[in-house]
């Protein structure tokens, strides 16, 4: 028997884990694993090129996705914290390209850091970061938004992909 009553549900997504902690843990785990068991595929990529490519990935994803989404949220009276109520569906800016620009930024930042550090462990852990973000944050948020906004959110979901 379902004892949940929609009237008693909190007006927020049921996200149970701090989302930025997921990529942070993966990066730290990758650094630790690389210290214990370094992986070297014999790729001699110059440090300057690694910093350029990885740095560009990080900067473009943080500025173009993450910070743009946060600024847009704050300008429109919305909070980026998934435990706070969502007053409306945001569909402009980076939300025209992806329903989850802040989470996509986290995944891309893992890739950028992996490239800068030439750390294969971080790069291997990055798909797990995406999957964990999807399961622990995105899906609970989607359930909340569907419950709260119904057809309007379903229509947005049909037009804009979860990731890209």
N, C-alpha and C positions, 0 to 999 in steps of 0.2 A: 504494500500500500504506500502510495506517495504521500508523505506527510508535509511536503513543501507546499506552501501556499504563496502564490505570486504576490499577494498583497503584503506578506511579511518579509519578502526578499529585500535585501539591501539594494539601494539604487547605485550599484557599481558592479563591475566584473568580479567574478570569483577567482581572481588571480591569487595564488597562494605562495608565490616565490618572487622575490625582487628581480625583475627581468634583467637589468644590467649585470646582476651577479652571475648570470649564466655565461656570457662571454668572458667576464673577468676570471671566473674559475677555469675556463678552458685555456685562457692565455697563461695563467699561472701554472696550470697542470702541464701545458705544453713546454713551458720553460723548465719545469722540474724534470719532465721526462727527457728533454733534450740534454739536460745536465747528466742524467743517469745513463741514458742510451742514445747518444747522438746519432742522427741519421744523416748520411752524406751520400748523395747520389752522384757525386763527382761534378756537380755544376759549379763552375767557378764564375759566379756572377759578381762583377765589381761592386764594391760597397756603395759607390755613388749611384749606380744604376738601381740597386736595391732600395736605397733611400728615396730616390726619385719616384720609382714606380709605386712602392709601398706607401710612401708619403702622399702621393697624389690620390691613391685609393682612399686613404684615411681622410684627407682634407676634403675631397669632393663628397664623400659619403657623409661626413659630419656636417659640413656647411650646407651641402645641397639637399640632404634628406633630414638628418636629425635635428639640427638647430633651426632649420626652416620650419619644420613641423612644430617644434616647441614654440617658436615665436608666433606662428599662426594660431596655435591653440590659445596662447596667453592673450593675444590681441582680441580674440573672439570670446573671451571669458570661459575658456575651457582649461582643464588641468591635464597635464600629460601623465599624471599618476593614475594607474589603472584602478586604484581603490577609491577614486573619487567619482561622483556622478558625471555622466556625459550629457550635456544639455542639448546637443544636436550633432548630426552627422557632418563631419568635415569632409568636403569633396573637392576643395581647391588646392592649389599649390602642389606639393609632392603627393597629396592624396588623390590626385588625378591619375598618377602613374602606378601607385601601389597603395593598398589599404593600410599598410604597416611600414611607413617610411622610417620610423625610429628603430624598429626591430631589424629592418633591412640594413640600416646604418650600422647596427651592432655586428651583424654578420660580415658586412664588407670591411669593417674595421678590424675584425679578426684576420681576415685575409691580408689586409694591408700590414698589420703587425707581423704576421707570419712571413711576409715577403721581406720586410725591413730586417727582421732578425734572421732570415733564412732558416726558419724553424719549421721543419716538416711536420712536427707533432701538432703545432697550432693549426697548420693547414689541414691535417688529417682530422682534427677535432672540430673544425668549423662546420661541416655538415651536421654533426651532432648538436652544435649550438643552434642551428636553424631549426632542427627537429624539436629540441627542447623548448625553444621559444614558441614554436607553433603549438605544442601540446600543453605547456604550462601557462602561457600568456594569451596567445592569439585566439585559440579555440574558446577559452572562457570569456574573452572579450566579445567574440562574435556571438556567442550564445546570449550574453547580456544585451548586446545591441539589437539582435533579432527580437528578443523579448520586449525591449523597450520601444523600438521604432518600427517593428513589423515589416510591412511591405516596402516602406521607404528604404530600409537597410538592405532588404533582399534585392531591390532594384539596383542599388549601388553595388552590391556584391556581384551582380550579373554583369556590370560594366567594367569594374576595376578588379584586377587580380589581387590575390592575397599577398604575393611577393612582388613579381614583375610580370 
